[in-house]
Amino acid sequence: MNVAFKEWALVCEALGSGRQSVILRKGGIAEGRDGFAFKHGEFFLFPTWFHEQVGKTVLPGETELPVQLEGEIEIRYAAVLEWSRLVSDVAVLAALRPFHILADSVLEERFHYDEPKGLHVGFVRVFKLNPPRRLEMRPAFGGCRSWVELPPLDDATLVSVLSDDEHAARRDELARILG
């Protein structure tokens, strides 16, 4: 595995703490003609920063962003995509509220952005890397794209952030919601 999924640093932390179990994505500018897709079944989480992201979550306003390293990126989590669905009914978004930290307005904005209307929902199992890996930032990691290639990250132990029972309970509840 040497591919990473770019996601807001706060969402990476929510996934890595077990607070969030889904990735919700519409797509980026550089996704190409076919738009966004979960192209990989296993990937690292690549945190991205911008100062407005706290206000676009349901986290308290005083929540601080994780520390951004100067000239480096720290890869702390890996994910396994168990399944994905395209949600094409905006009413379903409210039922997803317990499974993520994003504000309702962010989901609605993403849902209605561009055609077709909808939002990709990916259910993931997240693992903490022990130890985390630091990489030098490279131009290839930049841009408005969801996927980036990383150099090999060897010798890390992966530890699930949720128990098997909790993960299965969330999977079952989401399957019920999304059908």
Backbone as JSON Lines, residues from 0, in Angstrom:
{"i":0,"aa":"M","n":[0.86,-1.18,0.0],"ca":[0.0,0.0,0.0],"c":[0.9,1.23,0.0]}
{"i":1,"aa":"N","n":[0.73,2.08,-1.01],"ca":[1.5,3.31,-1.05],"c":[0.67,4.49,-1.53]}
{"i":2,"aa":"V","n":[-0.63,4.37,-1.42],"ca":[-1.51,5.46,-1.83],"c":[-2.15,6.07,-0.59]}
{"i":3,"aa":"A","n":[-2.41,7.38,-0.67],"ca":[-3.04,8.08,0.45],"c":[-4.23,8.88,-0.05]}
{"i":4,"aa":"F","n":[-5.2,9.02,0.81],"ca":[-6.42,9.78,0.55],"c":[-6.3,11.11,1.29]}
{"i":5,"aa":"K","n":[-6.42,12.22,0.56],"ca":[-6.31,13.54,1.17],"c":[-7.64,13.91,1.8]}
{"i":6,"aa":"E","n":[-7.58,14.3,3.07],"ca":[-8.79,14.64,3.82],"c":[-8.43,15.71,4.85]}
{"i":7,"aa":"W","n":[-9.41,16.51,5.25],"ca":[-9.19,17.53,6.27],"c":[-8.53,16.89,7.49]}
{"i":8,"aa":"A","n":[-7.59,17.6,8.09],"ca":[-6.88,17.1,9.27],"c":[-7.86,16.74,10.39]}
{"i":9,"aa":"L","n":[-8.89,17.55,10.6],"ca":[-9.87,17.25,11.66],"c":[-10.65,15.97,11.36]}
{"i":10,"aa":"V","n":[-10.96,15.72,10.11],"ca":[-11.66,14.49,9.75],"c":[-10.73,13.3,9.94]}
{"i":11,"aa":"C","n":[-9.45,13.45,9.56],"ca":[-8.49,12.37,9.8],"c":[-8.44,12.02,11.29]}
{"i":12,"aa":"E","n":[-8.41,13.03,12.14],"ca":[-8.37,12.79,13.58],"c":[-9.67,12.15,14.07]}
{"i":13,"aa":"A","n":[-10.8,12.57,13.52],"ca":[-12.08,11.97,13.91],"c":[-12.12,10.5,13.49]}
{"i":14,"aa":"L","n":[-11.63,10.2,12.31],"ca":[-11.54,8.81,11.87],"c":[-10.58,8.03,12.75]}
{"i":15,"aa":"G","n":[-9.44,8.64,13.06],"ca":[-8.41,7.98,13.85],"c":[-8.76,7.79,15.31]}
{"i":16,"aa":"S","n":[-9.71,8.59,15.81],"ca":[-10.14,8.44,17.19],"c":[-11.35,7.51,17.32]}
{"i":17,"aa":"G","n":[-11.91,7.11,16.17],"ca":[-13.11,6.27,16.19],"c":[-14.4,7.07,16.25]}
{"i":18,"aa":"R","n":[-14.31,8.38,16.26],"ca":[-15.52,9.21,16.32],"c":[-16.26,9.19,14.98]}
{"i":19,"aa":"Q","n":[-15.55,9.0,13.89],"ca":[-16.14,9.01,12.56],"c":[-15.84,7.68,11.89]}
{"i":20,"aa":"S","n":[-16.82,7.17,11.13],"ca":[-16.66,5.87,10.46],"c":[-16.88,5.93,8.96]}
{"i":21,"aa":"V","n":[-17.16,7.12,8.43],"ca":[-17.42,7.25,6.99],"c":[-16.58,8.39,6.42]}
{"i":22,"aa":"I","n":[-16.31,8.26,5.14],"ca":[-15.72,9.35,4.38],"c":[-16.81,9.83,3.42]}
{"i":23,"aa":"L","n":[-17.05,11.13,3.42],"ca":[-18.11,11.73,2.61],"c":[-17.45,12.65,1.59]}
{"i":24,"aa":"R","n":[-17.62,12.33,0.32],"ca":[-16.86,13.06,-0.69],"c":[-17.68,13.29,-1.95]}
{"i":25,"aa":"K","n":[-17.52,14.46,-2.53],"ca":[-18.11,14.76,-3.83],"c":[-17.03,14.66,-4.91]}
{"i":26,"aa":"G","n":[-15.88,15.25,-4.66],"ca":[-14.81,15.22,-5.64],"c":[-14.1,16.55,-5.7]}
{"i":27,"aa":"G","n":[-12.9,16.54,-6.19],"ca":[-12.09,17.75,-6.29],"c":[-11.96,18.22,-7.72]}
{"i":28,"aa":"I","n":[-11.34,19.36,-7.88],"ca":[-11.16,19.96,-9.19],"c":[-10.39,19.02,-10.12]}
{"i":29,"aa":"A","n":[-9.41,18.32,-9.58],"ca":[-8.54,17.48,-10.41],"c":[-9.01,16.03,-10.5]}
{"i":30,"aa":"E","n":[-10.28,15.76,-10.26],"ca":[-10.78,14.39,-10.29],"c":[-10.94,13.86,-11.71]}
{"i":31,"aa":"G","n":[-10.94,14.74,-12.69],"ca":[-11.06,14.3,-14.07],"c":[-12.51,14.21,-14.53]}
{"i":32,"aa":"R","n":[-12.66,13.79,-15.77],"ca":[-13.97,13.75,-16.43],"c":[-14.97,12.84,-15.7]}
{"i":33,"aa":"D","n":[-14.5,11.74,-15.13],"ca":[-15.39,10.79,-14.48],"c":[-15.77,11.17,-13.06]}
{"i":34,"aa":"G","n":[-15.14,12.2,-12.5],"ca":[-15.46,12.62,-11.14],"c":[-14.82,11.73,-10.1]}
{"i":35,"aa":"F","n":[-15.24,11.9,-8.87],"ca":[-14.65,11.17,-7.76],"c":[-15.09,9.71,-7.75]}
{"i":36,"aa":"A","n":[-14.17,8.86,-7.3],"ca":[-14.49,7.46,-7.02],"c":[-13.53,6.97,-5.95]}
{"i":37,"aa":"F","n":[-13.98,6.06,-5.14],"ca":[-13.08,5.37,-4.21],"c":[-12.28,4.38,-5.04]}
{"i":38,"aa":"K","n":[-11.11,4.8,-5.49],"ca":[-10.3,4.01,-6.43],"c":[-9.46,2.95,-5.75]}
{"i":39,"aa":"H","n":[-9.34,3.02,-4.43],"ca":[-8.46,2.11,-3.71],"c":[-9.2,1.52,-2.5]}
{"i":40,"aa":"G","n":[-8.96,0.26,-2.24],"ca":[-9.59,-0.41,-1.11],"c":[-8.82,-0.24,0.19]}
{"i":41,"aa":"E","n":[-7.53,0.08,0.09],"ca":[-6.69,0.3,1.27],"c":[-5.85,1.53,1.01]}
{"i":42,"aa":"F","n":[-5.76,2.42,2.01],"ca":[-5.03,3.65,1.81],"c":[-4.69,4.29,3.15]}
{"i":43,"aa":"F","n":[-3.69,5.15,3.1],"ca":[-3.34,5.96,4.26],"c":[-4.19,7.22,4.24]}
{"i":44,"aa":"L","n":[-4.37,7.85,5.4],"ca":[-5.07,9.12,5.48],"c":[-4.03,10.24,5.49]}
{"i":45,"aa":"F","n":[-4.16,11.15,4.56],"ca":[-3.22,12.25,4.35],"c":[-3.9,13.54,4.81]}
{"i":46,"aa":"P","n":[-3.52,14.08,5.98],"ca":[-4.22,15.26,6.52],"c":[-3.9,16.53,5.74]}
{"i":47,"aa":"T","n":[-4.94,17.34,5.53],"ca":[-4.79,18.65,4.9],"c":[-5.3,19.72,5.85]}
{"i":48,"aa":"W","n":[-4.77,20.92,5.71],"ca":[-5.11,22.01,6.64],"c":[-5.65,23.22,5.9]}
{"i":49,"aa":"F","n":[-6.67,23.82,6.48],"ca":[-7.06,25.17,6.17],"c":[-7.83,25.66,7.39]}
{"i":50,"aa":"H","n":[-7.67,26.93,7.71],"ca":[-8.13,27.42,9.01],"c":[-9.64,27.43,9.17]}
{"i":51,"aa":"E","n":[-10.42,27.38,8.11],"ca":[-11.88,27.41,8.24],"c":[-12.5,26.06,8.56]}
{"i":52,"aa":"Q","n":[-11.72,24.98,8.6],"ca":[-12.36,23.67,8.73],"c":[-13.05,23.45,10.07]}
{"i":53,"aa":"V","n":[-12.59,24.08,11.15],"ca":[-13.27,23.91,12.44],"c":[-14.72,24.39,12.33]}
{"i":54,"aa":"G","n":[-14.92,25.53,11.69],"ca":[-16.26,26.08,11.53],"c":[-17.16,25.28,10.61]}
{"i":55,"aa":"K","n":[-16.62,24.34,9.9],"ca":[-17.4,23.5,8.99],"c":[-17.67,22.12,9.59]}
{"i":56,"aa":"T","n":[-17.46,22.03,10.9],"ca":[-17.73,20.78,11.61],"c":[-18.73,21.05,12.73]}
{"i":57,"aa":"V","n":[-19.11,19.99,13.42],"ca":[-19.98,20.14,14.59],"c":[-19.15,20.17,15.87]}
{"i":58,"aa":"L","n":[-17.84,20.27,15.74],"ca":[-16.96,20.35,16.9],"c":[-17.07,21.72,17.55]}
{"i":59,"aa":"P","n":[-16.78,21.82,18.85],"ca":[-16.82,23.13,19.51],"c":[-15.89,24.12,18.82]}
{"i":60,"aa":"G","n":[-16.28,25.39,18.81],"ca":[-15.52,26.43,18.14],"c":[-14.1,26.58,18.62]}
{"i":61,"aa":"E","n":[-13.84,26.2,19.88],"ca":[-12.48,26.33,20.4],"c":[-11.59,25.14,20.05]}
{"i":62,"aa":"T","n":[-12.11,24.17,19.28],"ca":[-11.31,23.03,18.86],"c":[-10.14,23.52,18.02]}
{"i":63,"aa":"E","n":[-8.97,23.04,18.33],"ca":[-7.78,23.42,17.57],"c":[-7.49,22.38,16.5]}
{"i":64,"aa":"L","n":[-6.95,22.88,15.4],"ca":[-6.49,21.96,14.37],"c":[-5.3,21.17,14.87]}
{"i":65,"aa":"P","n":[-5.14,19.94,14.42],"ca":[-3.91,19.21,14.74],"c":[-2.71,20.01,14.23]}
{"i":66,"aa":"V","n":[-1.58,19.78,14.81],"ca":[-0.38,20.53,14.47],"c":[0.06,20.19,13.04]}
{"i":67,"aa":"Q","n":[0.32,21.24,12.26],"ca":[0.86,21.07,10.92],"c":[2.36,21.25,11.01]}
{"i":68,"aa":"L","n":[3.08,20.26,10.56],"ca":[4.53,20.29,10.61],"c":[5.09,21.12,9.45]}
{"i":69,"aa":"E","n":[6.15,21.85,9.72],"ca":[6.79,22.66,8.7],"c":[7.59,21.77,7.74]}
{"i":70,"aa":"G","n":[7.15,21.72,6.48],"ca":[7.88,20.98,5.47],"c":[7.74,19.47,5.54]}
{"i":71,"aa":"E","n":[6.89,18.99,6.43],"ca":[6.68,17.54,6.57],"c":[5.2,17.24,6.68]}
{"i":72,"aa":"I","n":[4.88,15.98,6.47],"ca":[3.53,15.48,6.69],"c":[3.64,14.24,7.56]}
{"i":73,"aa":"E","n":[2.78,14.13,8.56],"ca":[2.79,12.94,9.4],"c":[1.59,12.07,9.04]}
{"i":74,"aa":"I","n":[1.89,10.85,8.67],"ca":[0.86,9.87,8.35],"c":[0.64,9.03,9.6]}
{"i":75,"aa":"R","n":[-0.57,9.13,10.17],"ca":[-0.86,8.47,11.43],"c":[-1.87,7.33,11.32]}
{"i":76,"aa":"Y","n":[-2.63,7.32,10.21],"ca":[-3.73,6.36,10.1],"c":[-3.78,5.74,8.7]}
{"i":77,"aa":"A","n":[-4.29,4.53,8.66],"ca":[-4.59,3.82,7.42],"c":[-6.04,3.4,7.48]}
{"i":78,"aa":"A","n":[-6.64,3.2,6.3],"ca":[-8.05,2.82,6.24],"c":[-8.25,1.7,5.24]}
{"i":79,"aa":"V","n":[-9.24,0.88,5.51],"ca":[-9.7,-0.14,4.59],"c":[-11.15,0.19,4.25]}
{"i":80,"aa":"L","n":[-11.41,0.39,2.97],"ca":[-12.76,0.68,2.5],"c":[-13.54,-0.62,2.45]}
{"i":81,"aa":"E","n":[-14.62,-0.7,3.23],"ca":[-15.44,-1.92,3.21],"c":[-16.51,-1.86,2.14]}
{"i":82,"aa":"W","n":[-17.09,-0.67,1.94],"ca":[-18.05,-0.48,0.86],"c":[-18.27,1.01,0.65]}
{"i":83,"aa":"S","n":[-18.85,1.33,-0.5],"ca":[-19.22,2.72,-0.77],"c":[-20.55,2.76,-1.49]}
{"i":84,"aa":"R","n":[-21.22,3.87,-1.33],"ca":[-22.52,4.09,-1.97],"c":[-22.58,5.54,-2.43]}
{"i":85,"aa":"L","n":[-23.33,5.77,-3.48],"ca":[-23.64,7.13,-3.89],"c":[-25.02,7.45,-3.35]}
{"i":86,"aa":"V","n":[-25.09,8.42,-2.45],"ca":[-26.37,8.85,-1.88],"c":[-26.94,9.91,-2.81]}
{"i":87,"aa":"S","n":[-28.09,9.64,-3.38],"ca":[-28.71,10.57,-4.32],"c":[-29.98,11.2,-3.77]}
{"i":88,"aa":"D","n":[-30.31,10.9,-2.52],"ca":[-31.47,11.5,-1.84],"c":[-30.96,12.36,-0.69]}
{"i":89,"aa":"V","n":[-31.11,13.67,-0.82],"ca":[-30.58,14.6,0.18],"c":[-31.15,14.33,1.57]}
{"i":90,"aa":"A","n":[-32.35,13.78,1.66],"ca":[-32.97,13.5,2.96],"c":[-32.2,12.45,3.75]}
{"i":91,"aa":"V","n":[-31.45,11.6,3.09],"ca":[-30.68,10.55,3.76],"c":[-29.52,11.13,4.56]}
{"i":92,"aa":"L","n":[-29.05,12.31,4.19],"ca":[-27.89,12.9,4.86],"c":[-28.12,13.08,6.36]}
{"i":93,"aa":"A","n":[-29.33,13.43,6.77],"ca":[-29.62,13.63,8.2],"c":[-29.41,12.34,8.99]}
{"i":94,"aa":"A","n":[-29.71,11.2,8.39],"ca":[-29.55,9.91,9.09],"c":[-28.09,9.55,9.28]}
{"i":95,"aa":"L","n":[-27.19,10.19,8.54],"ca":[-25.75,9.91,8.66],"c":[-25.09,10.71,9.78]}
{"i":96,"aa":"R","n":[-25.83,11.65,10.37],"ca":[-25.29,12.57,11.39],"c":[-24.45,11.88,12.48]}
{"i":97,"aa":"P","n":[-24.83,10.73,13.06],"ca":[-24.02,10.13,14.13],"c":[-22.67,9.57,13.68]}
{"i":98,"aa":"F","n":[-22.42,9.52,12.37],"ca":[-21.24,8.82,11.86],"c":[-20.13,9.74,11.35]}
{"i":99,"aa":"H","n":[-20.27,11.07,11.54],"ca":[-19.26,12.0,11.04],"c":[-19.32,13.31,11.82]}
{"i":100,"aa":"I","n":[-18.31,14.17,11.59],"ca":[-18.21,15.44,12.31],"c":[-18.54,16.65,11.44]}
{"i":101,"aa":"L","n":[-18.89,16.47,10.18],"ca":[-19.13,17.59,9.29],"c":[-20.48,18.25,9.57]}
{"i":102,"aa":"A","n":[-20.51,19.57,9.39],"ca":[-21.76,20.33,9.56],"c":[-22.73,19.95,8.44]}
{"i":103,"aa":"D","n":[-24.02,20.01,8.76],"ca":[-25.04,19.7,7.77],"c":[-24.9,20.57,6.53]}
{"i":104,"aa":"S","n":[-24.56,21.85,6.72],"ca":[-24.42,22.77,5.58],"c":[-23.31,22.32,4.63]}
{"i":105,"aa":"V","n":[-22.25,21.73,5.15],"ca":[-21.15,21.25,4.32],"c":[-21.63,20.07,3.46]}
{"i":106,"aa":"L","n":[-22.37,19.16,4.08],"ca":[-22.88,18.01,3.32],"c":[-23.84,18.46,2.23]}
{"i":107,"aa":"E","n":[-24.72,19.4,2.55],"ca":[-25.67,19.88,1.55],"c":[-24.96,20.6,0.41]}
{"i":108,"aa":"E","n":[-23.94,21.39,0.75],"ca":[-23.16,22.08,-0.28],"c":[-22.48,21.07,-1.19]}
{"i":109,"aa":"R","n":[-21.86,20.07,-0.61],"ca":[-21.2,19.04,-1.4],"c":[-22.21,18.26,-2.24]}
{"i":110,"aa":"F","n":[-23.35,17.93,-1.65],"ca":[-24.39,17.17,-2.34],"c":[-24.83,17.89,-3.61]}
{"i":111,"aa":"H","n":[-25.06,19.21,-3.51],"ca":[-25.62,19.98,-4.62],"c":[-24.56,20.51,-5.58]}
{"i":112,"aa":"Y","n":[-23.28,20.38,-5.22],"ca":[-22.22,20.88,-6.09],"c":[-22.15,20.03,-7.35]}
{"i":113,"aa":"D","n":[-22.25,20.67,-8.48],"ca":[-22.06,20.04,-9.78],"c":[-23.04,18.88,-10.0]}
{"i":114,"aa":"E","n":[-23.0,18.33,-11.16],"ca":[-23.86,17.2,-11.53],"c":[-23.03,15.93,-11.56]}
{"i":115,"aa":"P","n":[-23.58,14.8,-11.28],"ca":[-24.93,14.61,-10.76],"c":[-25.01,14.98,-9.28]}
{"i":116,"aa":"K","n":[-26.18,15.33,-8.83],"ca":[-26.4,15.61,-7.42],"c":[-26.17,14.32,-6.64]}
{"i":117,"aa":"G","n":[-25.54,14.45,-5.49],"ca":[-25.29,13.27,-4.67],"c":[-24.0,13.4,-3.9]}
{"i":118,"aa":"L","n":[-23.72,12.39,-3.11],"ca":[-22.55,12.37,-2.26],"c":[-22.08,10.92,-2.1]}
{"i":119,"aa":"H","n":[-20.78,10.71,-2.29],"ca":[-20.21,9.39,-2.08],"c":[-19.99,9.15,-0.59]}
{"i":120,"aa":"V","n":[-20.44,8.02,-0.11],"ca":[-20.25,7.62,1.29],"c":[-19.43,6.34,1.29]}
{"i":121,"aa":"G","n":[-18.28,6.41,1.94],"ca":[-17.42,5.24,2.06],"c":[-17.32,4.81,3.51]}
{"i":122,"aa":"F","n":[-17.67,3.57,3.8],"ca":[-17.55,3.04,5.16],"c":[-16.17,2.42,5.29]}
{"i":123,"aa":"V","n":[-15.41,2.9,6.28],"ca":[-14.03,2.48,6.43],"c":[-13.75,1.9,7.81]}
{"i":124,"aa":"R","n":[-12.78,1.01,7.83],"ca":[-12.19,0.54,9.09],"c":[-10.84,1.22,9.19]}
{"i":125,"aa":"V","n":[-10.6,1.92,10.28],"ca":[-9.41,2.74,10.42],"c":[-8.44,2.1,11.41]}
{"i":126,"aa":"F","n":[-7.16,2.23,11.07],"ca":[-6.08,1.66,11.87],"c":[-5.05,2.75,12.17]}
{"i":127,"aa":"K","n":[-4.54,2.72,13.39],"ca":[-3.48,3.64,13.79],"c":[-2.14,3.01,13.45]}
{"i":128,"aa":"L","n":[-1.25,3.82,12.84],"ca":[0.11,3.36,12.55],"c":[0.95,3.52,13.8]}
{"i":129,"aa":"N","n":[1.66,2.48,14.14],"ca":[2.54,2.54,15.3],"c":[3.92,2.07,14.86]}
{"i":130,"aa":"P","n":[4.89,2.95,14.74],"ca":[4.83,4.4,14.97],"c":[4.31,5.13,13.73]}
{"i":131,"aa":"P","n":[3.84,6.39,13.93],"ca":[3.46,7.21,12.77],"c":[4.68,7.46,11.89]}
{"i":132,"aa":"R","n":[4.42,7.82,10.66],"ca":[5.51,8.08,9.71],"c":[5.5,9.54,9.27]}
{"i":133,"aa":"R","n":[6.68,10.14,9.26],"ca":[6.83,11.51,8.77],"c":[7.53,11.47,7.42]}
{"i":134,"aa":"L","n":[6.97,12.26,6.5],"ca":[7.52,12.35,5.15],"c":[7.79,13.82,4.83]}
{"i":135,"aa":"E","n":[8.8,14.05,4.04],"ca":[9.06,15.39,3.55],"c":[7.95,15.76,2.56]}
{"i":136,"aa":"M","n":[7.4,16.97,2.7],"ca":[6.38,17.42,1.75],"c":[7.0,17.53,0.37]}
{"i":137,"aa":"R","n":[6.23,17.14,-0.63],"ca":[6.68,17.16,-2.02],"c":[5.63,17.86,-2.86]}
{"i":138,"aa":"P","n":[6.02,18.47,-3.95],"ca":[5.03,19.08,-4.85],"c":[3.97,18.08,-5.32]}
{"i":139,"aa":"A","n":[4.35,16.81,-5.46],"ca":[3.4,15.78,-5.92],"c":[2.26,15.56,-4.94]}
{"i":140,"aa":"F","n":[2.42,16.0,-3.69],"ca":[1.36,15.83,-2.7],"c":[0.33,16.97,-2.76]}
{"i":141,"aa":"G","n":[0.63,18.03,-3.5],"ca":[-0.25,19.2,-3.55],"c":[-1.38,19.05,-4.54]}
{"i":142,"aa":"G","n":[-2.12,20.11,-4.69],"ca":[-3.2,20.17,-5.67],"c":[-4.53,19.67,-5.14]}
{"i":143,"aa":"C","n":[-5.55,19.95,-5.93],"ca":[-6.93,19.59,-5.57],"c":[-7.28,18.21,-6.1]}
{"i":144,"aa":"R","n":[-6.67,17.23,-5.53],"ca":[-6.97,15.85,-5.91],"c":[-7.12,15.03,-4.63]}
{"i":145,"aa":"S","n":[-7.84,13.95,-4.73],"ca":[-8.13,13.13,-3.56],"c":[-7.05,12.11,-3.25]}
{"i":146,"aa":"W","n":[-6.34,11.64,-4.26],"ca":[-5.39,10.54,-4.09],"c":[-3.98,10.98,-4.42]}
{"i":147,"aa":"V","n":[-3.02,10.59,-3.57],"ca":[-1.61,10.85,-3.83],"c":[-0.81,9.58,-3.56]}
{"i":148,"aa":"E","n":[0.28,9.43,-4.3],"ca":[1.17,8.29,-4.07],"c":[2.23,8.67,-3.07]}
{"i":149,"aa":"L","n":[2.5,7.75,-2.14],"ca":[3.52,7.94,-1.12],"c":[4.68,6.99,-1.37]}
{"i":150,"aa":"P","n":[5.84,7.32,-0.83],"ca":[6.91,6.32,-0.85],"c":[6.51,5.17,0.08]}
{"i":151,"aa":"P","n":[7.14,4.02,-0.03],"ca":[6.79,2.89,0.85],"c":[6.92,3.26,2.33]}
{"i":152,"aa":"L","n":[5.92,2.87,3.11],"ca":[5.93,3.09,4.56],"c":[6.01,1.72,5.21]}
{"i":153,"aa":"D","n":[7.21,1.28,5.49],"ca":[7.44,-0.07,5.99],"c":[7.45,-0.12,7.51]}
{"i":154,"aa":"D","n":[7.3,-1.33,8.02],"ca":[7.52,-1.65,9.43],"c":[6.61,-0.93,10.42]}
{"i":155,"aa":"A","n":[5.42,-0.61,10.03],"ca":[4.48,-0.02,10.98],"c":[3.48,-1.09,11.38]}
{"i":156,"aa":"T","n":[3.17,-1.13,12.65],"ca":[2.11,-2.0,13.14],"c":[0.79,-1.24,13.0]}
{"i":157,"aa":"L","n":[-0.25,-1.93,12.55],"ca":[-1.57,-1.31,12.4],"c":[-2.49,-1.84,13.49]}
{"i":158,"aa":"V","n":[-3.08,-0.91,14.24],"ca":[-3.97,-1.27,15.35],"c":[-5.33,-0.64,15.08]}
{"i":159,"aa":"S","n":[-6.38,-1.46,15.05],"ca":[-7.73,-0.95,14.79],"c":[-8.13,0.05,15.86]}
{"i":160,"aa":"V","n":[-8.78,1.14,15.43],"ca":[-9.21,2.16,16.4],"c":[-10.55,1.8,17.05]}
{"i":161,"aa":"L","n":[-11.28,0.84,16.47],"ca":[-12.54,0.37,17.06],"c":[-12.45,-1.13,17.3]}
{"i":162,"aa":"S","n":[-13.16,-1.59,18.3],"ca":[-13.26,-3.03,18.52],"c":[-14.05,-3.66,17.37]}
{"i":163,"aa":"D","n":[-13.9,-4.96,17.19],"ca":[-14.66,-5.66,16.16],"c":[-16.16,-5.47,16.35]}
{"i":164,"aa":"D","n":[-16.63,-5.54,17.6],"ca":[-18.06,-5.41,17.88],"c":[-18.58,-4.02,17.55]}
{"i":165,"aa":"E","n":[-17.86,-2.97,17.93],"ca":[-18.3,-1.6,17.64],"c":[-18.29,-1.35,16.14]}
{"i":166,"aa":"H","n":[-17.26,-1.81,15.47],"ca":[-17.18,-1.64,14.02],"c":[-18.36,-2.35,13.33]}
{"i":167,"aa":"A","n":[-18.65,-3.57,13.74],"ca":[-19.76,-4.33,13.15],"c":[-21.1,-3.65,13.41]}
{"i":168,"aa":"A","n":[-21.27,-3.09,14.59],"ca":[-22.52,-2.4,14.92],"c":[-22.71,-1.18,14.02]}
{"i":169,"aa":"R","n":[-21.66,-0.42,13.79],"ca":[-21.76,0.74,12.91],"c":[-22.01,0.31,11.46]}
{"i":170,"aa":"R","n":[-21.34,-0.74,11.01],"ca":[-21.55,-1.25,9.66],"c":[-23.01,-1.65,9.46]}
{"i":171,"aa":"D","n":[-23.56,-2.37,10.44],"ca":[-24.95,-2.82,10.33],"c":[-25.93,-1.65,10.32]}
{"i":172,"aa":"E","n":[-25.68,-0.66,11.17],"ca":[-26.58,0.5,11.22],"c":[-26.51,1.3,9.92]}
{"i":173,"aa":"L","n":[-25.33,1.51,9.4],"ca":[-25.2,2.23,8.14],"c":[-25.83,1.46,6.98]}
{"i":174,"aa":"A","n":[-25.67,0.14,6.98],"ca":[-26.29,-0.67,5.93],"c":[-27.81,-0.55,6.0]}
{"i":175,"aa":"R","n":[-28.35,-0.49,7.21],"ca":[-29.79,-0.3,7.37],"c":[-30.22,1.05,6.83]}
{"i":176,"aa":"I","n":[-29.47,2.09,7.13],"ca":[-29.81,3.44,6.69],"c":[-29.72,3.57,5.17]}
{"i":177,"aa":"L","n":[-28.65,3.03,4.6],"ca":[-28.4,3.23,3.16],"c":[-28.96,2.14,2.27]}
{"i":178,"aa":"G","n":[-29.4,1.04,2.89],"ca":[-30.01,-0.05,2.12],"c":[-29.06,-0.88,1.31]}
